[in-house]
Amino acid sequence: MHLELGVSLTCYRNRVRVGRALDRLEAGEESLARLAADLGFADQAHLTRTVRHHAGHTPAVLRRLLTPPRAGAPWRA
């Protein structure tokens, strides 16, 4: 795997899982614990560390950035 992609199998697997996590956060996933379990992370803290490492922000911050504000809701930073 390393010779083909330039990264270890673990790194590749985590990139794929982080991509799936981002898709689900953008789609409105509310439970980080359920998201972590569904994607094969040991727990929510493991998900959070891995997402922060690969995407630069925690899942909670990314959810706010990826989810458009509801009509009539105040703008979120």
C-alpha positions in Angstrom: 0.0 0.0 0.0 2.8 2.4 0.9 4.5 2.0 -2.4 1.3 2.5 -4.4 -0.3 5.4 -2.4 2.7 6.9 -0.5 1.0 6.4 2.8 0.6 3.5 5.3 -2.5 1.4 5.3 -3.6 3.0 8.6 -3.3 6.5 7.2 -5.2 5.6 4.1 -7.9 3.9 6.1 -8.3 6.9 8.4 -8.5 9.3 5.4 -11.3 7.2 4.0 -13.1 7.1 7.4 -12.6 10.9 7.9 -14.1 11.5 4.4 -17.1 9.4 5.3 -17.5 11.2 8.6 -17.4 14.6 6.8 -20.1 13.4 4.4 -22.3 12.3 7.3 -21.7 15.5 9.3 -22.7 17.6 6.2 -25.8 15.4 5.9 -26.8 16.3 9.4 -25.5 13.5 11.6 -26.2 14.5 15.2 -24.6 11.8 17.2 -20.8 11.7 17.2 -20.8 8.5 19.3 -23.0 6.7 16.7 -20.8 8.1 13.9 -17.7 6.8 15.6 -19.2 3.4 16.1 -20.5 3.2 12.5 -17.2 4.1 11.0 -15.1 1.7 13.2 -13.5 4.1 15.6 -12.9 2.8 19.1 -14.9 5.6 20.6 -15.9 9.3 20.1 -12.6 10.5 21.4 -10.8 8.4 18.8 -13.0 9.8 16.1 -12.3 13.4 17.3 -8.5 13.0 17.4 -8.4 11.4 14.0 -10.7 14.0 12.3 -8.7 16.8 13.9 -5.4 15.3 12.7 -6.7 14.9 9.1 -9.0 17.8 8.7 -7.6 20.4 11.1 -10.8 20.8 13.2 -12.9 18.7 15.5 -16.1 17.0 14.2 -18.3 19.5 16.2 -16.6 22.5 14.5 -16.7 20.9 11.1 -20.4 20.1 11.5 -21.1 23.8 12.2 -19.0 24.8 9.1 -20.6 22.2 6.8 -24.2 22.6 7.8 -26.0 25.6 6.3 -28.0 27.7 8.9 -31.7 27.0 9.1 -34.0 29.7 7.7 -34.6 32.3 10.4 -31.8 31.0 12.5 -29.0 33.5 13.5 -25.7 33.2 11.7 -23.1 31.0 13.3 -19.4 31.6 13.2 
